[in-house]
Amino acid sequence: MSSQNTTNSTAFIEAQQYSAFILKTLEFGNLPTTMYRNVSDFGAGTTLNIKTIGDAQIQEVSSETPLTYNAIDTGNVTLTITDYIGDAWSVTDDLREDGAQIESLMAERAAKATQAINDYFETRFLATCNAAQTPADANNINGFAHRLAASGTNDTIVENDLIDLALAFDEANVPVQGRIGIVSPSVRATFQKLVVLNGQVDMNPTNQALMEQGFDRNHQFVLSIHGWNLWVSNKLADIASETIGGNTVTNGKANIFMCVADDQTKPVMVAWRRMPKVEGERNKDLQRDEFITTARFGMGAQRVDTLGVIVASASATA
């Protein structure tokens, strides 16, 4: 009787190799944890409840006068494991026997699986940011709008929009450090036409952390302007039509602005219940090795005062 060996267990060996490869490249090419709070205390269940606490109110004190006892605002936000994604592929014995560079083909197939997971995760992250706000509303905090319609020609973002949003963040007591914007390629083109760029990345701690975690591999840095460090993504949420403050933008993108100074300021939290892993098996009836990769995670907004959105044209540059 033959035992299990490297010849008749090829699928399992390859699955381990693919799994290690996918995790390694995922960590380098995915949105870095710098951008979201990675929830580590969510090891079981499907919904995590997180308590929130408001600010304390300081009062004047006079001798022999009792203080007023003020309750502090409390609340609750939830994070749910909602996304269950996967991929599957196979290779036949005939292809292994007759084909050339099959191992290179399969390695590239694993790379494509990683890219698909990265694209899905980033799209969901940016959509979650947009969904955290009320559409067609200024989403005022302390009287200042955190959702704007671009005020430039043909619904393009101009410097005044960035100044107004920076002021809104200032009035919401958002730290100046760690403010970034993720904008569409058309916004980059707009500022390339208006601003002389030197081609150098501002190496502040936030940008350095993003680059060290591989964010710059697929995302171009634009410039630092009015306190915002702007990066480009083509996975922003689409806006068919939206009117904010009397300005209407059609065929737009929800450009995301946020503060990622630390876990307490990041607007979005993420929990991985199952990091992407690959499993393999031998299908003797079809004479092929089969592989699947699956992952489970959830993401949601933990606060909105450190989040801003500027809805702008998806294509216009001036």
Sequence and secondary structure as in RCSB ss.txt:
>XXXX:A:sequence
MSSQNTTNSTAFIEAQQYSAFILKTLEFGNLPTTMYRNVSDFGAGTTLNIKTIGDAQIQEVSSETPLTYNAIDTG
NVTLTITDYIGDAWSVTDDLREDGAQIESLMAERAAKATQAINDYFETRFLATCNAAQTPADANNINGFAHRLAA
SGTNDTIVENDLIDLALAFDEANVPVQGRIGIVSPSVRATFQKLVVLNGQVDMNPTNQALMEQGFDRNHQFVLSI
HGWNLWVSNKLADIASETIGGNTVTNGKANIFMCVADDQTKPVMVAWRRMPKVEGERNKDLQRDEFITTARFGMG
AQRVDTLGVIVASASATA
>XXXX:A:secstr
     TTTTHHHHHHHHHHHHHHHHHHHHS  GGGSEE  S  SSSEEEEEEE         TT         EE
EEEEE  EEEEEEEEEEHHHHHH SSHHHHHHHHHHHHHHHHHHHHHHHHHHHHHHTS TTS  EETTEESEEE 
 SGGG   HHHHHHHHHHHHHTT  STTEEEEE HHHHHHHHHHS   S     HHHHHHHHTTGGGTS EEEEE
TTEEEEE S   EEEEEEETTEEEEEEEEEEEEE SSTTT SEEEEEEEEEEEEEEEETTTTEEEEEEEEEEEEE
ES STTEEEEEEESS   
